[in-house]
Amino acid sequence: MPLSNNKVADDGTSAQPLQEGKAMVDSLIKVVACYRHLASCVGGCTDNSSLRRDLRQTRERAQALALSCRNHLTARLRDKTLPEAERKETELLWVAFSSCLELLHADMCKVFTMAKHFSLANNSTMVQTGIQGGTTEVAARALSLPDLKEAGDGTQTSSMEGQEQSQLEQEIAQVDRTLEDMELKVNVLRWTVEALGPQYADPVSTDSASLALLSIDEEAAQGFCSRSQMFAIMMLCGVAIFAVVLSVCVVFLV
């Protein structure tokens, strides 16, 4: 059924194509982040059939957004009439999108491997990670739904698990082909794309913070050196006074 877009996802309804691209990439990043959070729970003490279902639904949502992003950004970058300023920003979105898709691919491979070693159908012993609570809220955020109801009795048979593993393997191969197809259709070299925008701004504050830390370290070092010098001077003065007193005593005794 069609998913409403209330929290995370934004399929792009703005009149500005560049803003549409930004909204779609931002939505994909958030959904992939939710999927990564869910993927980290596979094989742990919170792993169950609900988690596997949430992973599947979140993965499907991420792939749908990735398809929209790819079509939108590919059309923009292949447009010869695109202004230079907008092309640079679109290339930046393309790099963010491709990097996000690579993270999704890596997490899908991780889930595929972990699910093979930690089978719900075979009652595998899960790792006691100490994590508590469910993951339904994370999946609901990724799917832009106010709530996600628990479905069924939570029982998962070997055949069902095998089908899900086979489907996940096919989806991994599909994402891999998508990444290769993207490189063929659009030639954007990542190392040539310059970071722009407010999210990359304020480098001065970082330098200032670094300089402040360095100045604090220098002041601490100077303070330590000053104390060491004072201690050395006091020791020399004490030795000199002791030598004078000793020489006077020797003179009087003789």
C-alpha positions in Angstrom: 0.0 0.0 0.0 1.2 3.6 -0.5 3.2 4.9 2.4 2.4 8.4 3.8 5.4 10.7 4.3 5.0 12.2 7.8 8.4 11.7 9.6 11.4 10.7 7.5 10.6 10.1 3.9 10.1 12.8 1.3 9.5 11.7 -2.3 9.9 15.2 -3.5 6.8 17.4 -4.1 8.7 20.7 -4.3 8.6 22.8 -7.5 12.4 23.1 -7.4 14.2 20.0 -8.8 17.3 20.7 -6.7 15.3 20.9 -3.5 13.5 17.6 -4.5 16.9 15.9 -4.9 18.0 17.2 -1.5 14.8 16.0 0.2 15.0 12.6 -1.4 18.7 12.1 -0.5 18.1 13.3 3.0 15.2 10.9 3.4 17.3 8.0 2.1 20.1 8.8 4.5 17.7 8.7 7.5 16.1 5.4 6.3 19.5 3.8 5.8 20.5 5.0 9.3 17.4 3.3 10.7 18.2 0.1 8.8 21.8 0.2 10.2 20.4 0.5 13.7 18.1 -2.5 13.1 20.9 -4.5 11.5 23.1 -4.1 14.6 20.5 -6.1 16.6 20.6 -9.2 14.4 22.0 -12.1 16.4 21.6 -10.2 19.7 19.2 -10.7 22.6 16.6 -8.4 20.9 16.6 -10.5 17.7 13.2 -12.0 16.9 10.8 -12.4 14.0 9.5 -8.8 14.5 13.0 -7.5 13.9 13.5 -9.5 10.8 10.1 -8.2 9.5 11.1 -4.6 10.3 14.4 -5.1 8.5 12.6 -6.4 5.4 10.2 -3.5 5.4 12.8 -0.8 6.1 15.1 -2.3 3.4 12.2 -2.2 0.8 11.6 1.4 1.7 15.3 2.3 1.3 15.4 0.6 -2.1 12.4 2.4 -3.3 13.9 5.8 -2.2 17.2 4.8 -3.8 15.5 4.1 -7.1 13.8 7.6 -7.0 17.1 9.3 -6.1 19.0 7.5 -8.9 16.4 8.4 -11.5 16.1 12.0 -10.4 19.9 12.7 -10.0 20.8 10.8 -13.2 18.4 12.9 -15.2 19.7 16.1 -13.7 23.4 15.3 -14.2 22.9 14.2 -17.8 21.1 17.4 -18.6 23.6 19.5 -20.7 21.7 22.7 -20.0 22.1 22.4 -16.2 23.8 25.6 -14.8 27.2 25.1 -13.4 26.3 26.0 -9.8 23.4 23.6 -9.8 25.5 20.9 -11.3 28.1 21.2 -8.5 25.3 20.9 -5.9 23.8 17.9 -7.8 27.2 16.2 -7.9 27.5 16.7 -4.2 24.1 15.0 -3.8 25.2 12.2 -6.1 28.2 11.5 -3.9 26.1 11.5 -0.8 23.6 9.2 -2.5 26.1 6.7 -3.8 27.9 6.6 -0.4 24.6 6.0 1.3 23.7 3.2 -1.1 27.1 1.6 -0.5 26.4 1.7 3.3 23.0 0.0 2.6 24.7 -2.7 0.6 27.2 -3.3 3.3 24.5 -3.6 6.0 22.4 -5.9 3.8 25.4 -8.2 3.4 25.9 -8.1 7.2 22.3 -9.0 7.9 22.5 -11.9 5.3 25.6 -13.3 7.0 24.4 -12.9 10.6 21.0 -14.4 9.8 22.7 -17.5 8.5 24.6 -18.0 11.7 21.7 -17.0 14.0 18.6 -18.8 12.8 15.3 -18.1 14.4 13.8 -21.3 13.0 16.5 -23.5 14.5 16.4 -21.7 17.9 20.0 -20.5 17.7 21.5 -19.1 20.9 21.7 -15.4 20.6 24.4 -13.2 21.9 23.5 -11.5 25.2 24.4 -7.9 24.2 22.6 -6.3 27.1 20.4 -4.2 24.8 16.8 -3.9 26.0 13.7 -2.7 24.4 12.2 -3.3 20.9 13.0 -1.9 17.5 9.5 -1.3 16.3 9.8 2.4 16.9 12.9 2.7 14.7 11.2 0.8 11.9 8.0 2.9 12.2 10.2 6.0 11.8 11.9 4.6 8.7 8.5 3.7 7.2 7.0 7.1 8.1 4.2 5.4 10.1 2.9 6.6 13.4 3.1 3.0 14.8 3.9 -0.5 13.7 1.6 -3.2 14.9 2.9 -6.7 15.9 1.8 -9.1 13.2 1.1 -12.8 13.7 2.4 -15.1 16.5 6.0 -14.4 15.7 6.8 -18.0 14.6 9.2 -18.4 11.8 9.7 -21.7 10.0 12.8 -22.9 8.2 11.1 -22.6 4.8 10.1 -19.0 5.6 13.6 -18.1 6.7 15.1 -19.7 3.6 12.8 -17.7 1.4 13.7 -14.5 3.2 17.4 -15.3 2.9 17.0 -16.0 -0.8 15.1 -12.8 -1.4 17.7 -10.8 0.6 20.5 -12.3 -1.6 18.7 -11.3 -4.7 18.2 -7.8 -3.4 21.9 -7.5 -2.5 22.8 -8.5 -6.1 20.3 -5.9 -7.3 21.9 -3.1 -5.3 25.3 -4.2 -6.5 24.2 -4.0 -10.1 22.7 -0.6 -9.4 26.0 0.7 -8.0 27.8 -0.5 -11.2 25.1 0.9 -13.4 25.4 4.3 -11.7 29.1 4.5 -12.4 28.4 3.8 -16.1 25.6 6.3 -16.5 27.1 9.2 -14.6 30.8 9.9 -14.5 31.2 11.8 -11.2 34.7 11.5 -9.7 34.2 11.7 -5.9 37.6 13.2 -5.3 36.8 16.1 -7.6 33.6 17.1 -5.8 34.0 20.0 -3.5 32.0 20.0 -0.3 29.6 23.0 -0.1 26.8 24.1 2.1 26.3 25.1 5.7 26.7 21.5 6.9 30.4 21.8 6.0 30.9 25.4 7.1 32.5 26.9 10.2 36.0 25.6 9.8 37.3 28.6 11.8 35.6 27.4 15.0 37.3 24.1 14.6 40.7 25.7 14.1 40.0 28.0 17.0 39.1 25.1 19.2 42.3 23.3 18.2 44.4 26.5 18.8 42.7 26.9 22.2 43.6 23.3 23.1 47.2 23.9 22.0 47.4 27.1 24.0 46.2 25.3 27.1 48.7 22.6 26.6 51.5 25.2 26.1 50.4 27.1 29.2 50.4 23.9 31.2 53.8 23.0 29.9 55.1 26.5 30.7 53.7 26.2 34.2 55.4 22.8 34.7 58.7 24.2 33.4 58.5 27.2 35.8 57.9 25.0 38.8 60.8 22.7 37.8 63.1 25.7 37.4 62.0 27.1 40.8 62.7 23.8 42.5 66.1 23.5 40.8 67.0 27.1 42.0 65.9 26.3 45.6 68.0 23.1 45.6 71.1 25.0 44.3 70.6 27.7 47.0 70.2 25.1 49.7 73.4 23.4 48.6 75.3 26.7 48.5 74.1 27.6 52.0 75.1 24.2 53.3 78.5 24.6 51.7 79.0 28.0 53.3 77.9 26.8 56.7 80.2 23.8 56.5 83.2 25.9 55.5 82.6 28.3 58.4 82.4 25.4 60.8 85.6 24.0 59.5 87.4 27.3 59.9 86.4 27.7 63.5 87.2 24.2 64.4 90.7 24.5 63.0 
